[in-house]
Amino acid sequence: MATILGLRDVANFTSDERPKNWREMILYLYPRSEQKAPLNALIAGMKTKATDDPEFNWFEKSSPVRYTALNYSTGYDSAATSIVVDDGSFFRAGDLVRNETTNEVMRVTTDYSAGNTIVVARGWGSTATAITDGDELFIVGTAIAEGATGRSALYKDPTKVYNYTQIFRYPLKLTETARATHLRTGAPYKDMKKEALDQHTIDMERAFIWGVRKEDTTGSEPMRSTGGIMSFISTNSTTTSDGNLTYSALSDYLKGLFAKGSGEKLCFCGNQFLNVINQMGEARGDMNLSQGDSVYGLKLTTWITPFGTVYMKNHPLFNEVTSHSRMGLFIEPRNIIYRYLSGNGVNRNTKFLTDREANDEDSTEDEFLTECGLEVQHEATHGVLKNVNAYTTT
């Protein structure tokens, strides 16, 4: 079994195998190649995690930064030893700092204190040279004296991120007379049940992409909505100003997108976005696009870029709104976790609840119910590119 994009595949059930739960029933009823909600289909085969509270939290910490830039409009001469940088918080005594513009190496003499000012000895194994605003500086190692005492510890606190679970409900209701009536189109209850699960899944799909995080406690009972993937993305969120996308602009975007995370991204996109990428590939002749590859049951377009591999899937829901048809949502599946509420012996993962009608009502009312949300980790590994309407060379 192939492994890709951090997924495990549970899509191919044998003819006599039943899905283990209603989440997997989503795949059973609608093969991934025909999915109206492909994100849900993939999530059903990915890692999941229960939460025992409708507000769930996680902590994130990125790798320590080891580079910055000079931040002083007039620059400094070759004798200056106190210099202001964009971020001085991670410098410690003994760090060797290289100026990539002048090739000078400086040695930090005291631990960072305040004001983004670092104190250095100039010209360590190199020639001290005047430095200018914007010169890029980076740590290349340390120079520590023999027999020295230990250095100051450097620790970066993790950042707390949170989301809410959302209650999704989709009922189906039929009078007992209607249930007993023979129809040429088949049993109405069976069709309604299948359609209800379909629409229940699509409701979750929309929330997982476009949902907003909110808790409202002003009423008699609290209400919550879960934040979708797009609500978390800030680092790699770009909108083309006039709708025209150049190859250079696309390359710059992908360079930033692949700066964090793995070398593979999955892109859900609309018709127009995919059309523009195909037009660009045909016009240039040097874009490695492979049409119609099947990965985990999804028909994908594989695009091998200089920065990483993008698996593109035309998302049906993106084509309902014009602006969404021009959009590409890039995700790293391993950093998205499906969270469902479960605690005190009560599991709120997707379930089919029967007999919801009043005791004296001459009808049948059942419903699908899920209380869940998404844990969207490391937002910088995901991205969204909007308003892609045409390819242009300039």
Backbone torsions as a table, in degrees:
resi	resn	phi	psi	omega
1	MET	NA	127.7	-179.8
2	ALA	-71.4	147.3	173.2
3	THR	-121.3	131.2	-176.6
4	ILE	-157.5	144.3	175.6
5	LEU	60.9	22.4	177.3
6	GLY	70.6	22.3	-176.6
7	LEU	-105.9	154.0	166.9
8	ARG	-115.3	140.1	-171.6
9	ASP	-97.0	123.7	174.3
10	VAL	-125.9	23.1	-170.6
11	ALA	-79.7	-28.0	-170.4
12	ASN	-98.2	85.4	177.5
13	PHE	-79.6	141.8	175.5
14	THR	-75.0	168.5	-172.8
15	SER	-63.7	-26.1	-177.4
16	ASP	-109.1	14.7	-178.8
17	GLU	-103.6	131.6	177.8
18	ARG	-98.8	144.7	175.1
19	PRO	-60.3	149.9	-176.9
20	LYS	-77.0	-24.4	-179.0
21	ASN	-155.4	176.1	-176.4
22	TRP	-70.1	-25.3	176.2
23	ARG	-62.7	-44.0	179.0
24	GLU	-73.9	-20.9	175.7
25	MET	-63.0	-26.7	175.7
26	ILE	-57.0	-39.8	178.7
27	LEU	-74.8	-35.4	-176.6
28	TYR	-65.6	-41.0	-177.9
29	LEU	-78.1	-34.4	-175.4
30	TYR	-131.5	100.4	178.2
31	PRO	-53.4	149.9	-175.4
32	ARG	-60.0	-30.1	179.3
33	SER	-66.6	-18.5	-178.9
34	GLU	-113.8	13.2	-171.0
35	GLN	-66.9	130.8	170.3
36	LYS	-84.5	-16.8	-179.8
37	ALA	-131.7	70.3	-173.3
38	PRO	-64.2	-29.2	177.1
39	LEU	-63.4	-44.2	176.6
40	ASN	-62.2	-37.9	179.9
41	ALA	-62.5	-41.7	178.7
42	LEU	-70.1	-41.8	-179.6
43	ILE	-60.9	-34.9	179.5
44	ALA	-62.4	-20.8	178.2
45	GLY	-105.5	8.8	-178.8
46	MET	-107.0	-178.9	179.8
47	LYS	-68.0	141.6	177.0
48	THR	-127.4	161.7	-178.2
49	LYS	-152.1	133.5	178.7
50	ALA	-78.8	154.0	170.2
51	THR	-129.0	141.8	-179.8
52	ASP	-100.6	15.7	176.8
53	ASP	-145.7	141.7	-179.9
54	PRO	-65.0	-17.5	168.8
55	GLU	-103.2	119.0	179.4
56	PHE	-117.0	144.4	-174.0
57	ASN	-124.1	154.6	170.8
58	TRP	-147.6	161.8	-177.4
59	PHE	-118.4	139.0	-178.4
60	GLU	-126.9	144.8	176.2
61	LYS	-145.7	124.9	-180.0
62	SER	-89.0	168.4	178.7
63	SER	-64.0	145.5	179.8
64	PRO	-58.7	140.2	178.1
65	VAL	-80.0	141.2	-179.6
66	ARG	-132.2	23.1	179.8
67	TYR	-146.1	154.3	178.5
68	THR	-159.3	-169.0	179.4
69	ALA	-141.5	152.7	176.9
70	LEU	-64.3	137.8	-177.7
71	ASN	-131.1	72.2	179.6
72	TYR	-152.0	114.0	-167.6
73	SER	-56.0	-36.0	-177.2
74	THR	-92.9	-4.3	-178.8
75	GLY	72.3	-171.5	-179.1
76	TYR	-135.8	150.9	175.3
77	ASP	-82.1	-177.2	-173.3
78	SER	-73.9	-9.0	-177.9
79	ALA	-100.7	-12.2	-176.4
80	ALA	-64.1	137.5	-179.6
81	THR	-119.1	-13.8	174.2
82	SER	-110.8	114.7	-174.4
83	ILE	-127.4	143.8	-179.5
84	VAL	-97.0	133.2	-178.8
85	VAL	-126.2	172.2	178.4
86	ASP	-62.6	-42.9	-179.0
87	ASP	-145.2	112.5	-179.7
88	GLY	-105.2	4.8	-168.8
89	SER	-66.2	-21.0	-174.2
90	PHE	-102.2	4.1	-178.6
91	PHE	-84.8	137.7	177.4
92	ARG	-131.1	158.1	177.8
93	ALA	-55.6	133.0	-179.9
94	GLY	102.6	-16.2	178.6
95	ASP	-65.7	138.3	173.0
96	LEU	-101.1	123.4	-172.9
97	VAL	-116.7	124.9	-178.1
98	ARG	-103.5	134.4	172.0
99	ASN	-93.9	110.6	-174.4
100	GLU	-68.0	-23.5	-179.7
101	THR	-75.7	-43.4	-175.2
102	THR	-102.7	-11.7	-176.1
103	ASN	68.7	10.2	175.7
104	GLU	-76.6	143.0	173.4
105	VAL	-112.8	131.7	178.8
106	MET	-117.5	149.0	177.6
107	ARG	-109.0	126.1	177.8
108	VAL	-71.7	129.6	-174.4
109	THR	-101.4	-21.7	177.9
110	THR	-137.6	153.1	176.6
111	ASP	-62.8	150.2	177.7
112	TYR	-58.8	140.8	180.0
113	SER	-116.9	-62.1	-176.1
114	ALA	-166.0	168.1	171.8
115	GLY	70.0	15.0	-178.2
116	ASN	55.7	31.1	177.3
117	THR	-105.3	129.6	175.8
118	ILE	-115.8	145.1	-179.1
119	VAL	-106.0	127.0	-171.5
120	VAL	-134.6	159.0	165.9
121	ALA	-101.2	128.1	-172.2
122	ARG	-83.5	155.5	171.1
123	GLY	64.2	44.0	177.0
124	TRP	-73.2	107.8	-179.1
125	GLY	62.2	18.3	-177.2
126	SER	-153.1	-177.8	-178.6
127	THR	-99.4	127.3	176.7
128	ALA	-67.3	129.3	-174.8
129	THR	-135.5	149.0	176.3
130	ALA	-56.2	140.2	-179.2
131	ILE	-119.5	149.9	-174.1
132	THR	-119.9	160.1	-180.0
133	ASP	-56.2	131.2	179.0
134	GLY	94.1	-8.7	176.3
135	ASP	-57.5	133.5	-178.9
136	GLU	-84.1	132.3	-179.1
137	LEU	-121.9	141.2	177.3
138	PHE	-148.3	150.6	-178.6
139	ILE	-79.2	127.9	-179.0
140	VAL	-110.1	3.8	-179.9
141	GLY	145.9	-159.3	-179.3
142	THR	-135.7	157.5	171.2
143	ALA	-127.6	107.8	-175.0
144	ILE	-118.6	134.0	-179.0
145	ALA	-70.0	150.7	174.3
146	GLU	-60.2	139.7	175.8
147	GLY	72.4	9.2	-177.8
148	ALA	-69.8	155.9	173.4
149	THR	-73.7	170.2	-176.5
150	GLY	-64.1	152.7	177.8
151	ARG	-79.5	163.8	174.3
152	SER	-67.8	140.8	178.5
153	ALA	-74.9	150.0	177.6
154	LEU	-126.1	121.0	-177.8
155	TYR	-137.5	135.6	177.8
156	LYS	-106.9	122.7	-179.7
157	ASP	-67.8	142.0	175.1
158	PRO	-70.7	158.3	179.1
159	THR	-103.1	132.8	178.5
160	LYS	-83.5	132.2	176.1
161	VAL	-126.4	149.0	-177.4
162	TYR	-145.3	164.3	173.1
163	ASN	-153.1	172.6	178.7
164	TYR	-115.7	155.4	166.4
165	THR	-83.0	151.5	179.4
166	GLN	-122.7	141.9	178.1
167	ILE	-88.5	119.3	176.3
168	PHE	-109.7	128.4	179.6
169	ARG	-135.2	133.4	175.0
170	TYR	-137.8	108.5	-176.0
171	PRO	-89.6	161.7	167.3
172	LEU	-134.7	133.2	-174.0
173	LYS	-136.0	136.3	-176.2
174	LEU	-149.1	135.4	176.1
175	THR	-68.6	156.7	179.1
176	GLU	-66.0	-31.0	175.8
177	THR	-63.2	-44.4	179.8
178	ALA	-64.9	-36.8	179.1
179	ARG	-64.5	-34.3	-176.3
180	ALA	-84.6	-12.7	-176.0
181	THR	-80.0	131.0	178.3
182	HIS	-79.4	128.5	178.4
183	LEU	-120.3	143.3	177.7
184	ARG	-65.6	-23.7	-178.4
185	THR	-83.5	-0.1	178.4
186	GLY	108.6	-177.7	-177.6
187	ALA	-70.2	119.3	-175.5
188	PRO	-64.2	-36.4	-177.5
189	TYR	-64.8	-41.6	-179.6
190	LYS	-62.1	-43.1	179.2
191	ASP	-66.7	-40.1	179.2
192	MET	-64.3	-36.9	180.0
193	LYS	-66.4	-41.8	178.8
194	LYS	-65.6	-42.7	179.8
195	GLU	-67.4	-36.2	179.6
196	ALA	-63.4	-43.1	177.5
197	LEU	-64.9	-38.4	177.4
198	ASP	-58.8	-51.5	-177.2
199	GLN	-70.0	-34.6	175.9
200	HIS	-60.1	-43.0	179.5
201	THR	-66.5	-42.0	179.7
202	ILE	-65.2	-37.3	175.4
203	ASP	-58.8	-43.1	178.6
204	MET	-67.9	-37.6	179.1
205	GLU	-59.4	-46.8	179.5
206	ARG	-61.1	-43.8	-179.8
207	ALA	-65.7	-38.9	-178.4
208	PHE	-66.3	-23.2	179.8
209	ILE	-98.2	-53.0	-170.8
210	TRP	-108.0	-0.1	-174.6
211	GLY	-62.8	155.6	177.2
212	VAL	-116.1	142.1	-178.7
213	ARG	-82.8	122.3	179.3
214	LYS	-160.1	144.2	171.0
215	GLU	-125.7	126.1	-179.5
216	ASP	-115.5	115.4	-178.2
217	THR	-112.6	18.1	-177.5
218	THR	-79.5	-20.8	-178.8
219	GLY	-87.9	-172.8	179.9
220	SER	-67.7	-28.3	176.4
221	GLU	-133.1	144.7	-179.3
222	PRO	-68.4	149.8	173.9
223	MET	-124.0	144.4	-179.7
224	ARG	-139.2	149.2	170.1
225	SER	-129.6	147.1	-176.3
226	THR	-90.0	143.6	176.1
227	GLY	-75.9	129.9	177.8
228	GLY	-82.6	175.2	-176.1
229	ILE	-57.1	-43.1	-175.7
230	MET	-64.6	-28.8	-178.9
231	SER	-69.3	-19.6	-179.9
232	PHE	-90.8	-22.3	-172.4
233	ILE	-77.9	125.4	175.1
234	SER	-132.1	-37.6	-174.9
235	THR	-66.7	-47.7	-174.2
236	ASN	-111.8	47.7	177.2
237	SER	-107.1	112.9	-174.9
238	THR	-132.4	138.8	175.5
239	THR	-123.3	123.7	176.8
240	THR	-70.4	130.1	-170.0
241	SER	-65.8	-39.7	-175.6
242	ASP	-114.1	6.6	-179.9
243	GLY	85.2	-6.2	-178.6
244	ASN	-98.2	124.5	-176.9
245	LEU	-109.3	125.1	174.9
246	THR	-96.2	160.1	177.6
247	TYR	-63.8	-37.0	179.5
248	SER	-63.6	-43.9	179.6
249	ALA	-65.6	-39.0	178.4
250	LEU	-65.3	-42.1	179.0
251	SER	-62.1	-41.9	178.3
252	ASP	-62.5	-40.2	179.5
253	TYR	-64.7	-46.9	-178.8
254	LEU	-64.7	-35.4	177.8
255	LYS	-59.5	-43.9	177.4
256	GLY	-69.8	-38.3	-178.3
257	LEU	-62.5	-43.0	-176.6
258	PHE	-86.7	3.6	178.4
259	ALA	-66.2	-25.9	178.6
260	LYS	-124.3	147.2	176.2
261	GLY	89.8	-158.1	-175.3
262	SER	-86.5	-180.0	179.4
263	GLY	-91.2	15.3	179.0
264	GLU	-132.9	134.9	175.0
265	LYS	-132.1	149.2	173.2
266	LEU	-106.0	129.0	-177.3
267	CYS	-115.5	114.9	168.8
268	PHE	-89.9	130.5	-173.9
269	CYS	-146.2	165.9	176.8
270	GLY	-90.9	172.8	-177.9
271	ASN	-56.7	-46.7	-174.7
272	GLN	-69.0	-38.9	177.1
273	PHE	-59.6	-48.6	-179.4
274	LEU	-65.1	-37.0	178.2
275	ASN	-62.4	-41.5	179.9
276	VAL	-65.1	-42.2	179.0
277	ILE	-63.1	-41.7	178.1
278	ASN	-64.7	-41.7	177.7
279	GLN	-62.0	-40.8	178.1
280	MET	-62.7	-42.8	179.3
281	GLY	-64.8	-41.4	179.2
282	GLU	-66.9	-39.6	-178.1
283	ALA	-69.9	-38.5	-176.3
284	ARG	-85.4	-38.6	179.5
285	GLY	76.9	3.4	-178.2
286	ASP	-123.3	13.9	177.4
287	MET	-98.1	126.8	-175.1
288	ASN	-82.8	85.2	179.7
289	LEU	-109.7	127.3	178.1
290	SER	-116.8	115.9	-173.8
291	GLN	-85.3	140.8	167.0
292	GLY	76.7	15.7	175.5
293	ASP	-66.0	145.4	179.6
294	SER	-108.2	116.2	178.3
295	VAL	-125.1	117.8	-177.8
296	TYR	55.5	38.5	175.7
297	GLY	80.7	-4.7	178.4
298	LEU	-98.2	133.0	174.3
299	LYS	-77.6	112.7	-174.3
300	LEU	-120.3	155.6	167.9
301	THR	-100.1	119.0	-179.7
302	THR	-91.9	127.6	-177.0
303	TRP	-125.6	110.1	179.0
304	ILE	-92.2	110.4	-178.7
305	THR	-102.4	168.6	176.1
306	PRO	-63.5	-16.2	-174.1
307	PHE	-105.5	-19.7	-178.7
308	GLY	165.8	179.9	-177.2
309	THR	-102.2	132.1	177.9
310	VAL	-113.3	127.9	174.7
311	TYR	-102.9	115.9	-171.7
312	MET	-104.5	133.0	179.0
313	LYS	-130.1	123.0	174.8
314	ASN	-69.8	116.5	-175.7
315	HIS	-94.4	121.4	-177.2
316	PRO	-56.3	-38.0	-177.6
317	LEU	-70.1	-23.8	179.3
318	PHE	-69.1	-20.7	-175.8
319	ASN	-91.8	6.3	177.6
320	GLU	-85.3	-25.4	-179.2
321	VAL	-121.6	131.7	-174.0
322	THR	-56.1	-46.3	-177.6
323	SER	-65.1	-32.5	178.7
324	HIS	-72.0	-30.3	179.4
325	SER	-66.4	-17.9	179.9
326	ARG	-100.3	17.2	-171.6
327	MET	-118.3	146.9	172.1
328	GLY	-124.1	124.0	178.7
329	LEU	-106.5	114.3	-177.5
330	PHE	-99.0	126.4	-179.4
331	ILE	-130.1	155.2	170.9
332	GLU	-111.1	100.2	-169.7
333	PRO	-54.9	-31.7	-177.7
334	ARG	-66.3	-17.0	-179.8
335	ASN	-100.8	17.5	176.1
336	ILE	-124.8	123.2	-177.0
337	ILE	-123.1	130.3	175.9
338	TYR	-79.0	122.0	-179.8
339	ARG	-113.5	129.4	178.2
340	TYR	-124.6	147.6	-178.0
341	LEU	-76.7	128.8	178.7
342	SER	-157.3	122.0	178.7
343	GLY	-171.5	157.1	179.1
344	ASN	54.4	34.8	177.8
345	GLY	79.5	6.1	179.5
346	VAL	-112.5	119.5	-179.9
347	ASN	-106.0	121.4	-176.7
348	ARG	-103.4	16.1	172.6
349	ASN	-65.4	167.0	-172.9
350	THR	-50.8	125.9	179.5
351	LYS	-144.8	158.2	177.7
352	PHE	-106.3	116.2	-176.1
353	LEU	-104.4	129.4	-176.8
354	THR	-107.1	166.8	174.4
355	ASP	57.5	50.6	180.0
356	ARG	-91.2	-3.3	-178.9
357	GLU	-76.4	161.7	175.6
358	ALA	-64.3	154.1	-174.2
359	ASN	-59.2	-34.3	-176.8
360	ASP	-101.8	15.8	-176.9
361	GLU	-91.7	131.0	-177.5
362	ASP	-85.6	62.4	-178.5
363	SER	-160.9	169.9	175.2
364	THR	-114.9	128.3	176.5
365	GLU	-131.6	118.2	177.2
366	ASP	-125.0	171.6	177.6
367	GLU	-160.3	154.1	168.3
368	PHE	-92.8	137.2	-178.9
369	LEU	-138.4	135.0	175.9
370	THR	-141.5	137.1	169.3
371	GLU	-120.9	109.2	-170.3
372	CYS	-155.7	174.7	175.1
373	GLY	-163.6	-178.8	179.8
374	LEU	-115.3	138.8	168.7
375	GLU	-97.8	107.1	-176.7
376	VAL	-101.6	98.1	-175.3
377	GLN	-85.7	149.2	171.3
378	HIS	48.4	71.7	-174.2
379	GLU	-55.9	-25.4	-178.8
380	ALA	-70.7	-9.9	176.1
381	THR	-89.7	-4.5	177.6
382	HIS	-112.7	171.7	179.3
383	GLY	-167.5	163.0	175.7
384	VAL	-140.0	133.9	178.2
385	LEU	-120.8	116.7	-171.6
386	LYS	-111.7	163.4	174.1
387	ASN	57.8	46.2	175.8
388	VAL	-96.1	101.3	-172.1
389	ASN	-113.5	-23.3	-176.4
390	ALA	-158.3	153.0	174.7
391	TYR	-97.2	134.1	176.5
392	THR	-136.1	150.2	-179.0
393	THR	-86.4	-12.2	-178.6
394	THR	-127.0	NA	NA
